[in-house]
């Protein structure tokens, strides 16, 4: 059907009449000029894609009428311009695509209809681990191990890049997905099929929001939802409220972008922005570089918003020039955005749009800080770190407590490392990692770390040899400017050699600690510490032996590594003593903003970006040497322990089966608040005593060959056994942290997978009881797929993280929510009851359903299918089943 808004399309340049754009100003609607800039992107996409089928004129009117409709819970479609994936979520997506081709063929359709329609970029960055560090060949050794462990996965991904059209794969060793997106993949404005339009995207990683810092609207979705977008389906979303975040003033000369983002994170958590857009404005924005803005946008999931948008301005254009983008394209980008009313001047308050609510931050009030010890929103001023950690030691077990008895606060454990004597105590730093796209994308903090390292080495300071130090940049450009500016040898001297290009420590790929260190921590039951420049520090994520983990800027990571403890007050206590016995304080080493900027202006230049990125797809010889088949249908290898055809579509028929009520379900787990996707589907090491380890052992693998859960996401047999396998899982049925539960029919305490299998064999459905913010953390489709395969039919929670709820819907698992003011405690639920969830004949979005217990008690809960589209997915048994039926019919 023709587009009813075709009449507003016109050439951008009279010299190129074939290249048009939808000129939203021609609508002649005063509401457009008052819309937040992020909502203008949604509006343009709706107008451009309006076909009166998937996108209707009514949808366009609803977005135009945002001022009224934002509070009406109205559903609108959004067609992102592209999709971005990383390999941990990308492998299962490509596995699903391959399995969907098989399913469509089985149902009599054309399997090649299963093909990305929307452009997709996949960056391999989540597979490399810090196995080697503090060696000149650490990078080479870690990359060799990465290929040794992941050859099957990489061969499969290379097959996918050839079998599926419209899919680009960036090989391992290139960088971190969000930094590569920022520096290379981002178009800012698309020039495709004869039209200019805003770049926008969804990604299978929650930190996709980093690209919002460049004025490209993007956010994380579940892998399942991303697959539907790749197949040409719009995202169905509730029209969001938009919080205007006004930045004023200038940051203090000693403050870093990391300090700003940790401050913003704590502030917006307090404001409450879950499910909303945040759009930054005000004169303070003009003081921030694109790297600073990207750092703030990166941690959007940590403050709970859907997107954290910085509209394009002159600083954005200068960044495109600095990163070596094509000059002609940059000219069209600016001309288009000016013509369509999406180019921003942050110093011009007359341009400020309307917002749902405005909150403010004076950048001058920001102080150096960290966040921890267990959550990114728990900001601690550096001046308070020592006192705060010591308070946490004795505080009740929780996000800010470890329940260590007062008489044990000074415990010390001696150990020998490489022939020398050392000792650890509570607060000892054992991991110090400059890692994560959050900070390694920012030259100011990376060069700041390098300059601090130089001053520390010149002052005669060192880092204790047992501390696991590492530097894992988000792109080759970082190594280039650190080397050219002369600071790399000093970083290496302190142990911060480049160990790989990927997420590494930030996602738990921190590798093993030296054995004497692990033994000392275990022997003394010590609260050892990891300090990292990442974006997440949830318990159990970074390393099993570091129960306290703090997010910090790269210079502070080095400072705490030198100090060897977080129990230090940098203002009063020296960082160390040099060979001459002189006390060296942190203030003696900290580089000024002027120092850093002088080095940045000299060494971070367009030529570096061009040189690194023009060869990014061909520079990895190991990748080039991989031999892959050219078949359009994948030939599954039954011996593979990495890639396996999933069972999701085994019994799929073209005919819909009506949903049935859930009768007499047992509660598999009774969980508390803030259960993260790390708890549900860990990405890190596979414990030797776990169900997944027993499975891999049965396939003749040794523990050395287990690799990580993240690397095995293409194999459902491993992943279902890894569901709820986090050693820090707190299940109310048992009185300790462990990946276990009670199997009520027998009364036995079993591993979660083993209990679920017993229930499944007996034909019993399962549910999970949980608290607030269920599914927070990384967007992991296996955190929904795993529970589905365990036989969990529904989750009953107080609230959900946005992406995870969407993933549950996508797998046909019902997200139930307690009525306002109710929870398990107020309803007297123990989890030992059996639950019947009654479905009415007519289902509606967000309707209440009745839950009956075998005790005779009855209560109601909200069925969190938020839109009609989500109900359609549920009736089909999930979004992938829906797409297969659509493609096969």
HELIX and SHEET records of a PDB file:
HELIX    1   1 UNK A    6  UNK A    8  5                                   3    
HELIX    2   2 UNK A   24  UNK A   27  5                                   4    
HELIX    3   3 UNK A   32  UNK A   34  5                                   3    
HELIX    4   4 UNK A   37  UNK A   48  1                                  12    
HELIX    5   5 UNK A   57  UNK A   64  1                                   8    
HELIX    6   6 UNK A   66  UNK A   69  1                                   4    
HELIX    7   7 UNK A   87  UNK A  106  1                                  20    
HELIX    8   8 UNK A  111  UNK A  113  5                                   3    
HELIX    9   9 UNK A  138  UNK A  163  1                                  26    
HELIX   10  10 UNK A  177  UNK A  180  1                                   4    
HELIX   11  11 UNK A  181  UNK A  185  3                                   5    
HELIX   12  12 UNK A  206  UNK A  214  5                                   9    
HELIX   13  13 UNK A  223  UNK A  230  1                                   8    
HELIX   14  14 UNK A  257  UNK A  271  1                                  15    
HELIX   15  15 UNK A  285  UNK A  287  5                                   3    
HELIX   16  16 UNK A  290  UNK A  298  1                                   9    
HELIX   17  17 UNK A  300  UNK A  303  1                                   4    
HELIX   18  18 UNK A  314  UNK A  322  1                                   9    
HELIX   19  19 UNK A  327  UNK A  340  1                                  14    
HELIX   20  20 UNK A  349  UNK A  351  5                                   3    
HELIX   21  21 UNK A  363  UNK A  365  5                                   3    
HELIX   22  22 UNK A  382  UNK A  384  5                                   3    
HELIX   23  23 UNK A  385  UNK A  394  1                                  10    
HELIX   24  24 UNK A  406  UNK A  408  5                                   3    
HELIX   25  25 UNK A  437  UNK A  440  1                                   4    
HELIX   26  26 UNK A  443  UNK A  458  1                                  16    
HELIX   27  27 UNK A  476  UNK A  484  1                                   9    
HELIX   28  28 UNK A  488  UNK A  493  1                                   6    
HELIX   29  29 UNK A  504  UNK A  507  5                                   4    
HELIX   30  30 UNK A  515  UNK A  524  1                                  10    
HELIX   31  31 UNK A  554  UNK A  563  1                                  10    
HELIX   32  32 UNK A  586  UNK A  589  1                                   4    
HELIX   33  33 UNK A  593  UNK A  603  1                                  11    
HELIX   34  34 UNK A  606  UNK A  613  1                                   8    
HELIX   35  35 UNK A  621  UNK A  624  1                                   4    
HELIX   36  36 UNK A  647  UNK A  649  5                                   3    
HELIX   37  37 UNK A  677  UNK A  680  1                                   4    
HELIX   38  38 UNK A  691  UNK A  698  1                                   8    
HELIX   39  39 UNK A  703  UNK A  705  5                                   3    
HELIX   40  40 UNK A  710  UNK A  712  5                                   3    
HELIX   41  41 UNK A  716  UNK A  721  1                                   6    
HELIX   42  42 UNK A  752  UNK A  761  1                                  10    
HELIX   43  43 UNK A  782  UNK A  790  1                                   9    
HELIX   44  44 UNK A  802  UNK A  810  1                                   9    
HELIX   45  45 UNK A  824  UNK A  827  1                                   4    
HELIX   46  46 UNK A  868  UNK A  875  1                                   8    
HELIX   47  47 UNK A  879  UNK A  888  1                                  10    
SHEET    1   A 4 UNK A   9  UNK A  11  0                                        
SHEET    2   A 4 UNK A  20  UNK A  22 -1                                        
SHEET    3   A 4 UNK A 195  UNK A 198  1                                        
SHEET    4   A 4 UNK A 189  UNK A 192 -1                                        
SHEET    1   B 2 UNK A  75  UNK A  78  0                                        
SHEET    2   B 2 UNK A 235  UNK A 238 -1                                        
SHEET    1   C 5 UNK A 167  UNK A 170  0                                        
SHEET    2   C 5 UNK A 119  UNK A 123  1                                        
SHEET    3   C 5 UNK A  82  UNK A  86  1                                        
SHEET    4   C 5 UNK A 200  UNK A 203  1                                        
SHEET    5   C 5 UNK A 217  UNK A 220  1                                        
SHEET    1   D 4 UNK A 307  UNK A 309  0                                        
SHEET    2   D 4 UNK A 277  UNK A 281  1                                        
SHEET    3   D 4 UNK A 242  UNK A 248  1                                        
SHEET    4   D 4 UNK A 357  UNK A 362  1                                        
SHEET    1   E 2 UNK A 369  UNK A 371  0                                        
SHEET    2   E 2 UNK A 379  UNK A 381 -1                                        
SHEET    1   F 2 UNK A 412  UNK A 417  0                                        
SHEET    2   F 2 UNK A 420  UNK A 425 -1                                        
SHEET    1   G 4 UNK A 468  UNK A 471  0                                        
SHEET    2   G 4 UNK A 429  UNK A 434  1                                        
SHEET    3   G 4 UNK A 529  UNK A 532  1                                        
SHEET    4   G 4 UNK A 548  UNK A 551  1                                        
SHEET    1   H 2 UNK A 576  UNK A 577  0                                        
SHEET    2   H 2 UNK A 583  UNK A 584 -1                                        
SHEET    1   I 8 UNK A 662  UNK A 670  0                                        
SHEET    2   I 8 UNK A 766  UNK A 769  1                                        
SHEET    3   I 8 UNK A 792  UNK A 797  1                                        
SHEET    4   I 8 UNK A 814  UNK A 818  1                                        
SHEET    5   I 8 UNK A 858  UNK A 863 -1                                        
SHEET    6   I 8 UNK A 848  UNK A 853 -1                                        
SHEET    7   I 8 UNK A 835  UNK A 838 -1                                        
SHEET    8   I 8 UNK A 662  UNK A 670 -1                                        
SHEET    1   J 2 UNK A 740  UNK A 743  0                                        
SHEET    2   J 2 UNK A 748  UNK A 751 -1                                        
END                                                                             
